[in-house]
Amino acid sequence: MQKATIQLETLTCPSCAQKIEGAAKSLNGVEKESVQVLFNSSKVKLNFDDAQLSVSEIEKAITALGYDVKKVQVKTV
């Protein structure tokens, strides 16, 4: 299991945060209860199984919604 912290360029509204949260939770391999979208700091935090999903696939899901990823940190949990 990996823990990702994804810094976004900007997160402009609470509904944007909800959109990102829903997209992240829909990905196979994401631990649904771990998903946190921190609106004020423009960060997404989540745990994922790297045997099922890569961090680049998570990034693609976020960028497909129209949000730019600035930086990603991954740690083993």
For each residue, the residues with C-beta under 8 A, 3 or more apart:
1: 31 47 48 49 50 76 77
2: 47 48 49 50 55 74 75 76 77
3: 34 45 46 47 74 75 76 77
4: 44 45 46 47 48 55 58 72 73 74
5: 43 44 45 72 73 74
6: 43 44 45 46 58 59 62 69 71 72
7: 42 43 69 70 71 72 73
8: 11 20 42 43 44 62 67 68 69 70
9: 42 67 68 69 70
10: 42 68
11: 8 16 17 20 37 39 42 67
12: 16
13: 16 17
14: 17 18 39
15: 18 19
16: 11 12 13 19 20 67
17: 11 13 14 20 21 37 39
18: 14 15 21 22 37
19: 15 16 22 23 65
20: 8 11 16 17 23 24 37 44 62 65 67
21: 17 18 24 25 35 37 44
22: 18 19 25 26
23: 19 20 26 27 61 62 64 65
24: 20 21 27 30 35 37 44 46 58 61 62
25: 21 22 30 32 35
26: 22 23
27: 23 24 30 48 53 57 58 61
28: 52 53
29: 48 49 50 51 52 53
30: 24 25 27 34 35 46 47 48 53 58
31: 1 34 35 46 47 48 49
32: 25 35
33:
34: 3 30 31 45 46 47
35: 21 24 25 30 31 32 44 45 46
36: 44 45 46
37: 11 17 18 20 21 24 43 44
38: 41 42 43 44 45
39: 11 14 17 42
40:
41: 38
42: 7 8 9 10 11 38 39
43: 5 6 7 8 37 38
44: 4 5 6 8 20 21 24 35 36 37 38 62
45: 3 4 5 6 34 35 36 38
46: 3 4 6 24 30 31 34 35 36 58
47: 1 2 3 4 30 31 34 77
48: 1 2 4 27 29 30 31 52 53 55 58
49: 1 2 29 31 52 53
50: 1 2 29 53 54 55
51: 29
52: 28 29 48 49
53: 27 28 29 30 48 49 50 57 58
54: 50 57 58
55: 2 4 48 50 58 59 72 74
56: 59 60
57: 27 53 54 60 61
58: 4 6 24 27 30 46 48 53 54 55 61 62
59: 6 55 56 62 63 69 72
60: 56 57 63 64
61: 23 24 27 57 58 64 65
62: 6 8 20 23 24 44 58 59 65 67 69
63: 59 60 66 67 68 69
64: 23 60 61
65: 19 20 23 61 62
66: 63
67: 8 9 11 16 20 62 63
68: 8 9 10 63
69: 6 7 8 9 59 62 63 72
70: 7 8 9
71: 6 7
72: 4 5 6 7 55 59 69
73: 4 5 7
74: 2 3 4 5 55
75: 2 3
76: 1 2 3
77: 1 2 3 47
